[in-house]
């Protein structure tokens, strides 16, 4: 018979150490961001968002996320379904490619697109001759963001789908259900919460991405600067209140994402547990 070992003293010590690390590395910097943002009062804080460049950066950030997140959600769902439910040659290679952005610097992810579509890139001449604009445009920002956030949805779905197996789908096919019906009525409902978690994480990373978009943006204020790039520009201009005000907005988006994830886990805990037991 296997029992649990209780080490209350060690547990308290580890808990205290964890809280200390979180306080120093997460809570303290977060507090500094909001403190500096409101250092000169609420009017100065709000003025940072009335700046035309700031408004353009916020709109561009939301636009890039609105395009890249649904595309990654669709890809992640399709890739996870194929990997978890079917056997095919190259499955290990596909998994490795999905994980590649996790192990690759975001700057490299941006440089890949410069190598392909930059003025001196492999397809640079073709892009120029046909009047296309990829680098230093919204298109380039979307491509770079998609590359960096590619694994988030897929990696949330793959373990759950593999754990659930294929018994329900196989039974539905035996009863005459078509592939789309099986996916819509069985597979998708079983993974909807994991899909939503992946989308939340993907969205948070998309809006906060700096390295990849910095390479492909050209840093054109009011045109290709997303919110993280706008924060850097303000800080380099010694506009500390504006920089920290914009940073507080990004931090707030992260906190909202965390709150939404926690709320869903609490609200639908029973349903999540039932899905995992299948």
C-alpha angles and dihedrals in degrees: 000000000000118000134185121255115226118210104168095169094051091042092054091047092051091046091051091049092050092049091048093052092046091048093051099040103032116015098040095051090044090052091049091052094055093039093054092043091059095035092113097036137264097296092058090046093053092044089065089065095046090062109108093227091050092050091048091050092052093048092047092049091052091046094051091048092046090056102037100043098057090045091051090045091055092046093045092050093048094044094047091049092051094045097044101039105034140047118225141146114274096030092130090048091051091051090050092051091050090053094044096092089056091060098036125082113252088231089061089050089058094044090056090065092045089053090052104039106014122115090267094032130118093265097024094110093048091050092049095046093052095047094246122149118204107143117067091017141092089266092061091047091052093048092049092047093048090052094052096044096040098109101047101085096034093050091052092051105039099068092045094048091047091050092050093053125198103282096109094046092047091051091050092050090049089055091053104264117151125236095258092046091051091050094046099042102034116012099043097046090050093056103031095111094047088048091053091049090051091050091050092051092044091051093049091051093044093055093044099044114127114158102055097040091046090063097050101033103073088217094258106170114232092011115051104007112110119200096272090050090046090054090054091049092051092047092050088051089054091244091139097165091052092045094050092043090056090043090053089056091054090046090050090053089054092050091049089052091051092047092049092050092048092046092052092048091051097042097047101029094126093049092047091051091049092052092050091050093057 
